[in-house]
Amino acid sequence: MKEVETIEEITNEERSKLRLSLKLYGFDLTLEQVDKLCIDDGKDLKLYEGEQGSYSTYPLKMTCIKKIIMNERGTLKMVVCSDGTLILLSREMAGADIQHFYSPWGTKQDIFERIKEGMWVVFSQSWKKWRFSCLTNAMSKEEAQKWLDTYSRIAKIRKESSDKQEVQAIKTLEHDGLVTQQALQSKLIQLEKAQAEALALDKQEEILKTTALNTQIEIKKGTKNTTLKLRALDTHIYTITVPSDVSIKKGEWEDFVYRHRYRWYQHDKDNVLNHTLFPDVWNEIVKIRNKDIELSVDTKKPITLLFKETTTSKGTVTLTYLNGKRVSYSEVQPTLFEYFMQGKQLRSLNEEKKEDDETLKDLQLKRDNEIITHGIQGYITDLEGETPINIGFEKRGKEWDLVIGEKRIHLKGGIEKIKSLERVLTGSAQGYHARHSTEELYSRLCSVLPEEDAIEIIQTAKEMGKLLKAIDSKGK
């Protein structure tokens, strides 16, 4: 939409230009007559930023249309406002944008036909220049002040409740060049109702949070040990016992028993229930160093963990112990996930040994052969839904190639990176937002591959996954 041309002051430099415009556009007025018309009557109403302007990002003012003069050809109107502003208005011109209002693109505003003397209109300030924005149905200073007060209240609620989804869900007021007091009042009522609803829900949230902290988290302190019991949002009960000198506070575990409504929509609930909070609990447990930890989920037999920091010639390293046996850190979390969450037997893990240990080499070879034969399998979930993913690998000496369709790409990071990708696809990655996440899969691929290769791998995997789903569907 084309902005209305405005002249806030007729300066000496503009006088010659205005004199020429009067002749070119066919206005039967002299410059001296225009001077006498453009006198500030002091009747405009202003909304300044810093005063009432704290309610609005952009200052507004309202002024009254004092005089309208049509040119000889009936193509332009010279509009003189009570504050001395002069507008040259064409049939095509429309109001400039204004905060909290919205005029859909292509809307015919017909300001040229609708504007009339005695009507109060709105100006907004942009780059220290006042621009005409819209007409109102106010025909007196009292009505104009009421319009401006209503707008101020709308702007205030929008600002006060910028973090309230209930308020932000209320659509911006749409207009066609005329914004009536009735339209403003209707929008204000909607916003006030939404704000009241948001505030009432916030009070309920505080009650829900307090109740969850008091009833779903239980901390028992003994002389030797402290036991934490979480009745978590995923319906599982996590029991963690640590030495009494380890600090455990309820607030640190709030996220496991309570989520604010903006983080607890149905898809959030489904995600937590389907994938559990075990990886998130694990992330908290691994922060505890050099202390014996006992962990149990629901009625499963507890296991003991120890993450022991020690200093070597290569620096500080962390050794992992499961039930008193030193094990590979990368194996523990997936194994315990299977044991606690999938009901599998607790399988024996490989003790960390030197690289030349024959047993470790045999196990590594077995694992390599499994990957070469079967690849890694799982699925990703995003806006396109759930897609099965099967990625193959080939080994060349100590190096690995990722195979997808006809493409082979050297994969830096080797077996550890393959395991990292596998954890995303199988849903055992730490942090439930990372499990089955297309974005997480892309991020982990990008850590060792160019972005173009990562995108191509995911796109190809998706195409193959959709084809597989289609074949399975026909088979049924």
Residue pairs with C-beta under 8 A, 6 or more apart in sequence:
1 94
1 95
1 103
1 105
1 109
2 92
2 93
2 94
3 93
3 94
3 96
3 131
4 87
4 89
4 93
4 94
4 95
4 96
4 111
4 131
4 132
5 87
5 88
5 93
6 85
6 86
6 87
6 123
6 129
6 130
6 131
6 132
7 14
7 18
7 85
7 86
7 87
7 88
8 84
8 85
8 129
8 130
9 84
10 18
10 34
10 35
10 38
10 86
15 31
18 31
18 34
19 31
21 27
21 88
22 29
22 30
22 31
22 34
25 71
25 73
25 75
25 76
25 88
26 71
26 72
26 73
26 76
27 69
27 71
27 72
27 76
27 78
28 72
29 69
29 78
34 78
34 86
37 66
37 67
37 80
37 86
38 80
38 84
38 85
38 86
39 84
40 82
40 83
40 84
41 66
41 82
41 83
41 84
42 83
43 63
43 64
43 82
43 83
43 141
44 61
44 62
44 63
44 64
44 81
44 82
44 83
45 61
45 62
45 63
45 141
45 144
45 145
45 148
46 59
46 60
46 61
47 53
47 55
47 56
47 59
47 60
47 61
47 148
47 151
47 152
48 59
49 56
49 57
49 58
49 59
52 152
53 59
54 159
55 152
55 153
55 155
55 156
55 159
56 99
56 100
56 151
56 152
56 155
56 159
57 99
58 98
58 99
58 124
58 125
58 126
59 124
59 125
60 98
60 122
60 123
60 124
60 125
60 133
60 148
60 151
61 83
61 122
61 123
61 125
61 130
62 120
62 121
62 122
62 123
62 136
62 138
62 144
62 147
62 148
63 81
63 82
63 83
63 85
63 120
63 121
63 123
64 81
64 82
64 118
64 119
64 120
64 121
64 141
64 144
65 79
65 80
65 81
65 82
65 115
65 116
65 117
65 118
65 119
65 120
65 121
66 80
66 81
66 82
66 117
67 78
67 79
67 80
67 117
68 77
68 78
68 79
68 80
68 115
68 116
68 117
69 77
69 78
69 80
70 76
70 77
70 78
71 77
71 78
75 90
75 91
76 88
76 89
76 90
77 88
77 89
77 112
77 115
78 86
78 87
78 88
78 89
79 86
79 87
79 88
79 89
79 115
80 86
80 87
81 87
81 121
85 123
85 130
87 132
89 111
89 112
89 115
90 112
91 112
91 113
93 111
93 112
94 103
94 109
94 111
94 177
95 103
95 109
95 111
95 122
95 132
95 133
95 134
95 135
95 177
96 124
96 126
96 131
96 132
96 133
97 103
97 124
97 133
98 122
98 124
98 133
98 134
99 124
99 155
100 151
100 154
100 155
100 158
100 172
100 173
101 133
101 134
101 172
101 173
101 174
101 175
101 179
102 172
102 173
102 174
102 175
103 109
103 174
103 175
103 176
103 177
104 174
107 176
107 177
108 176
109 176
109 177
109 178
110 176
110 177
111 135
111 177
114 135
114 177
114 178
115 121
115 135
118 139
119 135
119 136
119 137
119 138
119 139
120 136
120 138
120 139
120 140
120 141
120 143
120 144
120 147
121 132
121 133
121 134
121 135
121 136
122 132
122 133
122 134
122 135
122 136
122 179
123 130
123 131
123 132
123 133
124 130
124 131
124 133
125 131
134 175
134 177
134 178
134 179
135 177
135 178
135 179
136 144
136 147
136 178
136 179
136 180
136 181
137 143
137 178
137 180
137 181
137 182
138 144
138 146
138 147
138 181
143 181
146 181
147 181
147 184
150 181
150 184
150 185
150 188
151 184
153 188
154 173
154 184
154 187
154 188
154 191
157 167
157 188
157 191
157 192
157 195
158 167
158 191
160 195
161 167
161 168
161 191
161 194
161 195
161 198
162 168
164 194
164 195
164 198
165 198
165 262
166 194
166 195
166 197
166 198
166 201
167 191
167 194
167 195
167 198
169 194
170 187
170 190
170 191
170 194
173 179
173 183
173 184
173 187
175 183
201 261
205 260
205 261
208 258
209 254
209 258
212 254
212 257
212 258
213 250
213 251
213 254
213 257
213 258
215 231
216 230
216 231
216 232
216 257
216 258
217 228
217 229
217 230
217 231
217 250
217 253
217 256
217 257
218 228
218 229
219 226
219 227
219 228
219 229
219 248
219 250
220 226
220 227
220 229
221 244
222 244
223 244
224 243
224 244
225 241
225 242
225 243
225 244
226 241
226 242
226 243
226 244
226 246
226 248
227 239
227 240
227 241
228 238
228 239
228 240
228 241
228 242
228 248
228 253
229 237
229 238
229 239
229 240
230 237
230 238
230 239
230 240
230 253
230 256
230 257
230 281
231 237
231 257
232 238
232 256
232 257
232 277
232 281
233 256
233 257
233 258
233 259
233 269
233 272
233 277
234 272
234 273
234 276
234 277
234 278
235 273
236 276
236 277
236 278
236 297
236 298
236 341
237 297
237 298
238 256
238 277
238 278
238 281
238 295
238 296
238 297
239 294
239 295
239 296
239 297
239 302
240 281
240 285
240 293
240 294
240 295
241 293
241 294
241 295
241 302
242 248
242 288
242 291
242 292
242 293
242 294
243 291
243 292
246 288
246 291
252 284
253 284
255 280
256 277
256 280
256 281
259 268
271 432
272 432
275 427
275 432
275 435
275 436
276 341
276 432
277 432
278 297
278 336
278 337
278 340
278 341
279 333
279 337
279 428
279 429
279 430
279 431
279 432
279 434
279 435
280 430
280 431
280 432
282 333
282 336
282 430
283 430
283 431
285 293
285 295
285 305
286 307
288 307
289 307
289 308
289 309
289 318
290 306
290 307
290 308
290 309
291 306
292 304
292 305
292 306
293 304
293 305
293 306
293 307
294 302
294 303
294 304
294 305
295 302
295 303
295 304
295 305
295 336
296 302
296 303
296 340
297 340
297 341
298 340
300 339
300 340
303 322
303 323
303 336
303 339
303 346
304 321
304 322
304 323
304 324
305 320
305 321
305 322
305 332
306 320
306 321
307 318
307 319
307 320
307 321
308 318
308 319
308 320
308 321
309 316
309 317
309 318
309 319
310 316
310 317
310 318
310 319
311 317
318 329
319 326
319 352
320 326
320 327
320 328
320 329
320 332
320 352
321 327
322 332
322 335
322 349
325 349
325 351
326 351
326 352
327 349
327 350
327 351
327 352
328 349
328 350
328 351
328 352
330 416
330 419
331 349
331 350
332 349
333 428
333 430
334 423
334 426
334 428
335 346
335 347
335 349
336 346
337 428
338 344
338 347
339 345
339 346
339 347
350 359
350 360
350 363
353 359
353 360
354 360
364 415
367 415
368 395
368 415
371 393
371 415
371 418
372 393
372 394
372 395
375 390
375 391
375 392
375 393
375 403
376 390
376 391
376 393
376 418
376 421
376 422
376 425
376 426
377 388
377 389
377 390
377 391
377 425
377 426
378 388
378 389
378 422
378 424
378 425
378 426
378 427
378 436
379 386
379 387
379 388
379 389
379 425
379 436
379 465
380 386
380 387
380 389
380 424
380 425
380 436
380 437
380 438
380 441
380 458
380 462
381 387
381 436
381 437
381 438
382 437
382 438
382 439
384 462
386 436
387 461
387 462
387 465
387 466
387 469
388 465
388 468
388 469
389 425
389 441
389 461
389 462
389 465
390 461
390 464
390 465
390 468
391 402
391 403
391 404
391 421
391 425
391 457
391 461
392 402
392 403
392 404
393 400
393 401
393 402
393 403
393 411
393 418
394 400
394 401
394 403
394 408
395 401
398 414
399 410
399 414
400 410
400 411
400 414
400 415
400 418
401 408
401 409
401 410
401 411
402 408
402 409
402 410
402 411
402 457
404 456
404 457
404 460
404 461
404 464
405 460
405 464
407 456
407 457
407 460
409 449
409 453
409 457
411 417
411 418
411 448
411 449
412 448
412 449
413 420
413 447
413 448
417 444
417 447
417 448
420 429
420 444
421 441
421 444
421 445
423 429
423 430
424 434
424 435
424 436
424 437
424 440
424 441
424 444
425 436
425 441
427 435
427 436
428 435
429 435
429 437
429 440
433 440
434 440
438 458
441 458
442 454
442 455
442 458
445 453
445 454
445 457
445 458
446 454
449 457
